[in-house]
Amino acid sequence: MEPVKNQENTETERIKEKFTNRMFALAAGMLFLVSVVLGWLFLKERAQSEKALRQAQEEKIAVKSELRELLTEYEGLKTQNSDLNAKLTTEREKISEMIAQIDKLKVDSDMLYKYKKEASALRKLIKVYLRQVDSLNTSIKVIKEEKEAVEVKLTKEKKKTEQLTTEKEQLAGIVETGSKLNTYDVTAIGVRYGSGGEREKPIKKARKTERIKTCFKIGENAIAKAGQKTAYLRIAGEDGKVFPYKGDSANVFEHEGKMLAFSAKKDFEYTNVSLELCVYFDKPDDLKPGKYSVDIFCEGAQVGEAVLELE
């Protein structure tokens, strides 16, 4: 009986050992399977994380690129409106600040999402600004064209006015020239008087000359202004020095804006018809032989001249 019992015990232990070995194998298989599954899940999660990181990095680059593009578009908006320019400057500064901050952000930062939303909002806002700029520039263009048209018209009117002024001045010059008195048959001689002081005798000797007599005729002129007038004589020696009236150089008349000394004068009434005048100049003590110029002036213009030669 004992051998049979030992045989049964041995069989039982072998069965237990076999069962144990199977259980260990099963446990090892399950552990291997779990390890494979966990490894697969880890690799999958890692791949997803790397993919998400790449996508986030790409999104960061895209947001930065979009902001740079927006900055370029904002910088391209030009207008002469100061208020709108101030708004555009503010938006440009905001975009520049966001671009500078993006490089410092982590790829999973919430600020990146915020910048993306702001870039989208700025994209919509730039369309509004673009319409305003286009509208302002169109208005400015219209105003500029109208201004240019007005300037062209004003230039034409100015030229027309200048032409009329020139024609008027030319006509006035013609009238002035035409209304100026003209003299002819101008003569200048030295004279002396007889013992009675009444008889006048021409003389050529300087030392015997008592007076210089200048005679001339004033022509008929229908457009000249009639009335009281004064003829002035300027008598000068070869040195150009003018003999003053009554020895006083303070006796002057106006000619072309200058005050000139005169040697003799004569008042007369002009009635637009021809008349003859003679003007006398009392000789100075230092009258010497030579040539003397005699210039006649009336109403500020030189109207005649003559040369007197004394021996």
Secondary structure, DSSP 8 states (H G I E B T S, - for coil): -HHHHHHHHHHHHHHHHHHHHHHHHHHHHHHHHHHHHHHHHHHHHHHHHHHHHHHHHHHHHHHHHHHHHHHHHHHT---S-HHHHHHHHHHHHHHHHHHHHHTTS-TT-HHHHHHHHHHHHHHHHHHHHHHHHHHHHHHHHHHHHHHHHHHHHHHHHHHHHHHHHHHHHHHHHHHHHHHS--EEEEEEEEEEE-TTS--EEEE--TTT--EEEEEEEE---SSS--EEEEEEEEEE-TT--B--GGG-TT-EEEETTEEEE-SEEEEEEE-SS-EEEEEEEE--TT--SEEEEEEEEETTEEEEEEEEEE-
